[in-house]
């Protein structure tokens, strides 16, 4: 097999529209790829070294060792998985994804690496096989994960992930979106621990809440299929999902203030991500004076490479 000498791969950022928390427990999630990209420039080497350049870190290892680096794990994991069939490589990573607003930059790095490896494999993997491998790698790195952001980065557009099958279904959703940053974030692991501890005495009720979250996502997807572009029912279900996250215990005073300010302006709004900080996601173009607001555009393109 003749390997290309130099090529490029890229993958988009993502944001979860609906499905936070519950997707980790097998419920569906609606996720969109965003027009912010992470790009990797690849160059084949004639030795067995693997060298990675990025703003996060510089790292050099070999195909035989594949030593770890805490800031590059989502790039190193797929390289390590395929190391036996790879030549030496030099990767240069450039990211246009804001790292402080929960836009799935790690999943984009993983997706761009998986896509960039395709020219070096005997045949390109089936998209669902590629997703499953990527999700397994995520779980090896961080212990848990639905892969919802990876599904959007690989596929592009808006997708419904059913994590149990798994199945990735394109959904026609192209709304204008605004992410409003609270000014701080709580690490996801801390949020999950807090939720676990607070629900420990009533686990059955927590399961019922996750079921209700999942059913809200299913009804929202049906609403998108049935309604006109204004889809008021979808907006209502979007707001309901925020209420369910509040019931779970991941809304705080700052997030609540942002959500209700946005709703007073006539837009649907909910927590984006795990909660207790980070962002609020609003449907529509929104500006709040006291907060950093990032308008984001859904991109129909998913991860790609340009190797012949």
N, C-alpha and C positions, 0 to 999 in steps of 0.2 A: 504494500500500500504506500502511495506517495503522499506525504504530508505537505500541506501548504507551508510556505515560509513565513508569511505574515498575513494577518487578517484581523478583523474587528468584530466584537459582539457587543450587544447592548440590551438593556431591559428597563422597563418603566417602573416608577414608583407606584404605590397603590394606597387606597384607603378603604376601610370597611364601611359600607353604607349601612348595613344591618347585620346583626349576628354576633356582636361581641360577647365574650364569655361563654355563651351557650354553645358556640361552634366547637369549643374544646371538649364539650361533652356530647358530641355527635349530632347537634342540631345544624340546620343549614345556615349559610351566610351569603350575603350579597356583597360583592367586592368589585371595586372599579380600578382599572389601571389609569394612571395619571401622566400627563405630559411633562414629566420631569424624569430625566434619564441618567442611568449609570452606564458608562462605556468602558470596555476593556480592549486594549490593543495587545494583540498576541504576536509573539515572534518565536519561531522554533530555534532551538539551540542545538549544537552538535555535540554537547556533553550531556551529563545527567543532572545538571543543576536546574532548580526552579527558583526564579528570582521575581519578586513582586514589588512594584513601586506603587505607592498610593499616598494620598494626603494623610491617611490614618497611620500608616506604618510602612517601613521598608523591611523586607524579609528575604532571606536567602536560605535555601535548604537543598536537599537532593531528592531525586525520585526514590532512592533507597531509604532515606531517613524520614522525609516529609514531616519535619518538626512543626509544632504548633505555634501559632501566634494569636493571643486573645482578641486582637482587633481584626484579624483576617480569617476567622474560622469558617465563615460562610463561602469563602473562596477556596480555602485549603481543603475543606471536607470533600467536595466533588473531585478535586485534583487527586487527593489521597485515594478515593474510591477507585479511580481509573488508572492509578500510577503505573501498574504493571504493563499497560499498553501505550504509554505516552513517551514521546521524546522529551528532551530537556526543553524548558519553556521560560520565556521572560514575559511578564504581564505588567502592563501599565494601566492603572485604574483611575478614571476621572469621573467624578460624581457631580451632577447638577441637582441632587436631591437634598433638600433641607433636612438636616439630621435631628432637629429638635421638635419636629411636629408630627411624629408618628406616621411617616409616609412609607414604611416598609422598605427602608434602604437595605437592610440585611437580606430580605427576600429578593430584592432586585439584584444584589451582588451574587446571590446564589443562582438566580435565573440566568444572568448574563454569563456566569461561569459554565453552567450546564449547557447553554446554547453554544458558547465558544468552543466547548470540547467536541461538539458534534463532528467537525471536519476530521477529527483524529480517531473516530470510532469506525468500526467496520461498516456499520449502517446506522442512520439516525434512529434514535429510539422513538417509539410511539409516544405522542404527547402525554397520555395518561401514565405510561411507564416512567416518563421523565418526571412528572409531578410526584408520583409515588416514591421514586428514589429521593427527590428533593425533600419531600416531607419526612422521610426516614432520617435523612441527614440532619434536618432541623431538630428532630427529637433526640438524636444522638448528641447534638450540641447543647441543647437547653432543657432536655428532659421531657418537654411536652410541646405541643403546637399543632394547630389544625392545618397549616399550610395554605390558609385562605389567601394571604397576601401573595404567596408564591403562585397560586393558581391564576390570579389576575396578572401578575408580571409576565408569566409565561404566555398567557393567552391573549391579553389585551382586551379592551372594551370593558363591559360589565359582565360578571359571571356569577352564577349561583353555584356554590360548592356544597354538595352533599358529601360530608366527610366519611360517611359510613360505607358508601359503595366502593371507592369514591367516584363521583361524577362531577364534571364541570360543564355547565350549560350556559351558553351565551344568552344574555337578557338585554332587550332593547331599553336601555336607560342612559340618557345623555344629558342630564340636567346640569345647569350651572351650579357649582359648589363653592363654598367658602369655608376654609378652616380658620378658626379663631383660637389663638393660643392663649392659654390661661396665664402664662408667665412662669410656670413651673411644671414638673412632672414627678410622679411617684413611680419607681421602677415596677414593671409588671409583676415581677415575682412577689414584691411586697403587697401589691393589691390583691393578688390571688391568695396569699397567706391570710390577709385580713378577712377576705370573703369566707375562706375555709373556716377560720376560727369563729366568726360570727354566726355561721350557719351550722356549726357542729352539733348543736342540740336538736335541730330540726332538719335533718338531711332530706327527708321525704318532701318537705315543703320546698326546699331548694330545688329538688328534681322537678317538681311541678312548675316552678318558676322558669326553669330552663325549657321545659316543654312548651310553656306559654310563649316564651321568646321565639322558639322555633316556629310555632304556629303563626306568630305575627309576621315573621319573615315570609312564610309560605303565602299568607294572604296578601302581603305587600307585592310579591311577585305576580300573583294573579291580578291584582289591581292594575299593575303596569300593563298587562296584556289586554285588559278590558276597557281602560279609560282613554280619554283624549290626552293631549300633551300636558294639560294642567294637572291631571290626576289628583284631585283633592283627597280621595280615599287613601292613596299612597302617602300623601303628606300627613294625614291623620294617623296612619299606622306608624309612620316615622316618629311622630311625637309620642305615640304610645310606647315605642321601644325605649325611649328615654325614660319614661316612667318606670318601666320594668328594671332598667339599670339602677335607677334611684332606689327601687325596692330591694335590689340586690345589695346595695350599700356602697356604691362607687361614685355617688354624686356628692360634692361638697358645696359650700356656700358660693365660692367663686364660679364654679360651673353652673350652678343653678341661676345665679344672677345673669350670666351670659346667655343661657338658654332663654330666659324669659324676656330679656331685652330684645333678643332676635325675634321672638314670637310677637312681641308688641309691634315690631316693624312689618309683620305679616308673613314671616317665613317660618317654615318648619325647622326645628333644631333638636339636636340630641348630642349626648356625649359621643366623642369619637375615640376609639381605643379602649384601654382597660379602665380609665377613669381616675378619680382622685388627682386631677390635674390634666396636663397635656392639652387636648383641643376639644372644642365643640365644632360639630359639622352642621352647617346651615345649607338648606336648599335655596339657592339664589345668590345674587350678588349682594354682599353685606359689608358695611364698614362700621366699626365701633371705635370711637376715638381713643379709648383707654387700652385697647388691645391690638396686638399684631394680627392682622387679617390677611390671609393668603388665598386669593382666588385660584382655583385649580380647575383644569380642563381634563375631561376624560379622553384618553387616547384609544383609538381602535387598534393600534398596533401593539403587538406583544414582543417578547424577546426575539432577537434576530442575530444572524451573523452574515458576513459578506464573502465568506470563502467560496471559491468557485467549485 
